[in-house]
């Protein structure tokens, strides 16, 4: 069984008017890692998700969606 996970980081970041550079600075996550996550090329760890959530002022659950196969 595969679970499809997508991330809402870019949408939330842009809605808040936050650049990748600034998000990297306040979260401690590198710009390249944030870009990779937003592009779907990098699967972040739970720690990374938590750092980004705190920096964006949202619940970690708001940063991702998942779908289980039916």
C-alpha distances in whole Angstrom, upper triangle without the diagonal:
4,7,10,13,16,20,23,25,27,28,29,31,33,33,35,37,36,36,33,36,37,34,34,37,36,33,33,30,32,32,30,27,27,28,25,22,24,24,20,21,20,18,20,20,21,24,25,23,26,28,28,28,31,33,32,32,29,27,24,21,23,22,19,17,13,11,8,7,10
4,6,9,13,16,19,22,24,24,26,27,29,30,32,34,32,32,30,33,34,30,30,34,33,30,30,27,28,29,27,24,24,24,21,19,20,20,16,17,17,14,17,18,18,22,22,20,23,26,25,25,28,30,29,30,27,24,21,19,21,19,16,14,10,9,7,7,11
4,6,10,13,16,18,21,21,22,24,26,27,28,30,29,29,27,30,31,27,28,31,30,27,28,25,26,26,25,22,21,22,19,17,18,18,14,16,16,13,15,16,16,20,19,17,20,23,22,21,25,26,25,26,23,21,18,15,17,16,12,10,7,6,5,7,10
4,7,10,13,16,18,18,19,21,23,24,26,27,26,26,24,28,28,25,26,29,28,25,26,23,24,24,23,20,19,19,17,14,15,15,11,14,14,12,14,15,16,19,18,16,19,22,20,20,24,25,23,25,22,20,17,15,16,14,10,8,5,5,7,8,12
4,7,10,12,14,15,16,18,20,21,22,24,23,23,21,24,25,21,22,25,25,22,23,20,21,21,20,17,16,16,14,11,12,13,9,12,12,9,11,13,13,16,15,13,16,18,16,16,20,21,20,21,18,16,14,12,12,10,7,6,4,7,9,12,15
4,7,9,11,11,13,15,16,17,19,21,20,20,18,22,22,19,20,23,23,20,22,18,19,19,18,15,14,14,12,9,9,10,8,11,11,9,11,13,14,17,15,12,16,17,15,15,19,19,17,19,16,16,13,12,11,9,6,5,6,9,12,14,17
4,6,8,9,10,11,13,14,16,17,16,17,15,18,19,15,16,20,19,16,18,15,17,16,16,13,11,12,11,8,7,9,8,11,11,9,10,12,12,15,12,10,13,14,11,12,15,16,14,16,13,13,11,10,9,6,4,6,9,12,15,18,21
4,6,5,6,8,10,11,12,14,14,15,14,17,17,14,16,19,18,16,19,16,17,16,17,15,12,12,13,10,8,11,11,14,14,13,12,15,15,16,14,11,13,14,11,11,14,14,12,14,11,12,10,10,7,5,6,7,11,14,17,20,23
4,6,5,6,8,10,11,12,11,11,10,14,13,10,12,15,14,13,15,13,14,13,14,12,9,10,11,8,6,10,11,13,13,12,11,14,14,14,11,9,12,12,8,9,12,11,9,12,10,12,10,11,9,5,8,11,14,17,20,23,26
4,6,5,6,8,10,10,9,9,9,12,13,11,13,16,15,14,17,14,15,12,13,12,9,9,11,9,6,9,11,13,14,14,14,17,17,18,14,13,15,15,11,12,15,13,11,14,13,15,14,14,12,9,11,13,16,19,22,25,28
4,6,5,6,9,10,10,11,12,15,15,13,16,18,18,17,19,17,18,16,17,16,13,13,14,12,9,12,13,16,17,17,16,19,19,20,17,15,17,17,13,13,16,14,11,14,12,14,14,14,11,9,11,12,16,18,22,24,27
4,6,5,6,9,9,11,11,15,14,11,14,17,15,14,18,16,18,16,18,16,13,14,16,13,11,14,15,18,18,18,16,18,18,18,16,13,14,14,11,10,12,11,8,10,9,11,12,12,9,8,11,13,16,20,23,26,28
4,6,5,6,5,7,8,11,10,8,11,13,12,12,15,14,15,13,15,14,11,12,14,13,10,14,15,18,17,18,16,18,18,18,15,13,14,13,10,10,12,10,7,10,10,13,13,15,12,10,13,16,19,22,26,28,31
4,5,5,6,7,9,12,12,11,14,16,15,16,18,17,17,15,17,17,13,13,16,14,11,14,17,19,19,20,19,22,22,22,18,17,18,17,13,14,16,13,11,13,14,16,17,18,14,13,15,17,21,24,27,30,32
4,5,8,10,12,15,14,13,16,18,17,17,20,19,20,18,20,20,16,16,19,17,14,17,19,22,22,22,21,23,23,23,20,18,19,18,15,14,16,14,11,12,12,15,16,17,13,13,15,17,21,24,27,30,32
4,6,9,11,14,12,11,14,15,14,15,18,18,19,17,20,19,16,17,20,18,15,19,21,23,22,23,21,23,22,22,19,17,17,16,13,13,14,11,8,10,11,14,16,17,14,13,17,19,23,26,29,32,34
4,7,10,12,10,10,14,15,14,15,18,18,18,16,19,19,15,16,19,18,15,18,21,23,23,24,22,24,24,23,20,19,20,18,15,15,16,13,10,13,14,18,19,20,17,16,19,21,25,28,32,34,36
4,7,8,6,6,10,11,10,12,14,14,15,12,16,16,12,13,17,16,14,17,19,21,20,21,19,21,21,20,17,16,17,15,12,13,14,10,9,12,13,17,17,19,16,15,18,21,24,27,31,34,36
4,5,5,6,9,10,11,12,14,13,12,10,13,14,11,11,14,14,12,15,18,19,19,20,19,21,22,21,17,17,18,16,13,15,16,12,11,15,16,19,19,21,18,16,19,22,25,28,32,34,37
4,6,5,6,9,10,10,11,10,9,6,9,10,7,7,11,11,10,12,15,16,15,17,15,18,19,18,14,15,16,14,11,14,15,12,11,15,16,19,18,20,18,15,17,21,23,27,30,32,35
4,6,5,6,9,10,10,10,8,6,10,11,9,10,13,14,13,16,18,18,17,19,18,20,21,19,16,17,18,15,13,16,16,12,13,17,18,21,20,23,21,18,21,24,27,30,33,36,39
4,5,5,6,8,10,10,10,9,13,13,11,12,16,16,15,18,20,21,19,21,18,20,21,19,16,16,16,13,11,14,13,10,10,14,16,19,19,21,20,17,20,24,27,30,33,36,39
4,5,5,6,8,8,9,8,11,11,8,11,14,13,12,16,17,18,17,18,15,17,17,15,12,12,13,10,8,10,10,7,8,11,13,16,15,18,16,14,17,20,23,27,30,33,36
4,6,5,6,5,5,5,9,9,7,10,12,12,13,16,17,17,15,16,14,15,16,14,11,12,13,10,8,12,12,9,11,14,16,18,16,19,18,16,18,22,24,28,31,33,37
4,6,6,7,8,8,12,12,11,14,16,16,16,19,21,21,19,20,17,18,19,16,13,15,15,11,11,14,13,9,12,14,17,19,18,22,21,18,21,25,28,31,34,37,40
4,6,8,10,11,15,14,12,15,18,17,17,20,22,22,20,20,17,18,17,15,12,13,12,9,9,11,9,6,9,11,14,16,16,19,18,16,20,23,26,30,33,36,39
4,5,8,10,13,11,10,14,15,14,15,18,19,19,17,17,13,14,14,11,9,10,9,5,6,9,8,5,8,11,13,14,13,17,16,14,17,21,23,27,30,33,36
4,6,9,12,10,10,14,15,14,16,19,20,19,16,17,13,14,14,11,9,11,11,7,8,12,11,9,12,14,16,17,16,19,19,17,19,23,25,29,31,34,37
4,7,8,7,7,10,11,11,13,15,16,15,13,13,10,11,12,10,7,10,11,7,8,11,12,10,12,15,16,17,15,18,18,15,17,21,22,26,28,31,34
4,5,5,6,9,10,11,12,14,15,14,12,14,12,13,15,13,10,13,14,11,11,15,15,13,15,18,19,20,18,21,20,17,19,22,24,28,30,32,36
4,5,5,6,9,10,11,12,14,13,12,15,13,15,17,16,12,14,16,13,12,15,16,14,15,18,19,21,19,21,20,17,19,22,24,27,30,32,36
4,5,5,6,9,10,10,12,11,10,13,12,15,17,16,13,15,17,15,14,17,19,17,17,21,21,23,20,22,21,18,19,22,23,26,29,31,34
4,5,5,6,9,10,10,9,7,9,8,11,14,13,9,11,14,12,11,15,16,15,16,19,19,20,17,19,19,15,16,19,20,23,26,28,32
4,5,5,6,9,10,10,9,10,9,12,14,13,9,10,13,11,9,12,14,12,13,16,16,17,15,17,16,12,14,17,19,22,25,27,31
4,5,5,6,9,9,9,11,11,15,17,17,13,13,16,15,12,15,18,16,15,19,19,20,18,19,18,14,15,18,20,23,25,27,31
4,5,5,6,5,5,8,9,13,15,16,12,13,17,16,14,16,19,18,18,21,20,21,18,19,18,15,15,17,18,21,23,25,29
4,5,5,6,5,6,7,10,12,13,10,10,14,13,11,13,16,16,15,18,17,17,14,15,15,11,11,13,15,18,20,22,26
4,5,8,8,10,10,14,15,16,13,12,15,15,12,14,17,16,14,18,17,17,15,16,14,11,11,13,15,18,21,23,26
4,6,8,10,12,15,18,19,15,15,19,18,15,18,21,19,18,22,20,21,18,19,17,14,13,15,16,18,21,23,26
4,6,7,10,13,16,17,14,14,18,18,16,17,21,20,19,22,20,20,17,17,17,13,12,13,13,15,18,19,23
4,7,10,13,16,17,15,15,19,19,17,19,22,21,21,24,23,23,19,20,19,16,15,16,16,18,20,22,25
4,6,9,13,14,11,12,16,16,14,17,20,19,19,22,21,20,17,18,18,14,13,15,16,18,20,22,25
4,7,10,12,10,10,13,14,13,15,18,18,19,21,19,18,15,15,16,13,11,13,13,16,17,19,23
4,7,8,6,6,10,11,10,12,15,15,16,18,17,16,12,13,14,11,11,13,14,17,19,22,25
4,5,5,6,9,10,11,12,14,16,17,18,17,15,12,13,15,12,12,15,15,18,20,22,26
4,5,5,6,9,10,10,12,14,15,16,14,12,9,11,13,11,11,14,14,18,19,22,25
4,5,5,6,9,10,11,12,14,15,14,13,10,13,15,13,14,17,18,21,23,26,29
4,5,5,6,8,10,11,12,14,14,13,10,13,14,11,12,16,17,21,23,26,29
4,6,5,6,9,10,10,12,11,10,6,9,10,7,9,12,14,18,20,23,26
4,5,5,6,9,10,10,9,8,6,9,11,9,11,15,17,20,22,26,29
4,6,5,6,9,10,10,11,9,12,13,11,14,17,20,23,25,29,32
4,5,5,6,8,9,10,8,11,11,8,11,15,18,22,24,27,30
4,5,5,6,5,6,5,8,8,7,10,14,17,20,23,27,29
4,5,5,6,8,8,11,11,11,14,18,20,24,27,30,33
4,6,8,10,10,14,13,12,15,19,22,26,28,32,34
4,6,9,10,12,10,10,13,17,20,24,27,30,32
4,7,9,12,10,11,15,18,21,24,27,31,33
4,6,8,7,8,11,14,17,21,24,27,29
4,5,5,7,10,13,15,19,21,25,27
4,5,6,8,11,13,17,19,23,25
4,5,6,8,10,14,16,19,22
4,6,8,11,14,17,21,23
4,7,10,14,17,20,23
4,7,10,13,17,19
4,7,10,13,16
4,7,10,13
4,6,9
4,6
4
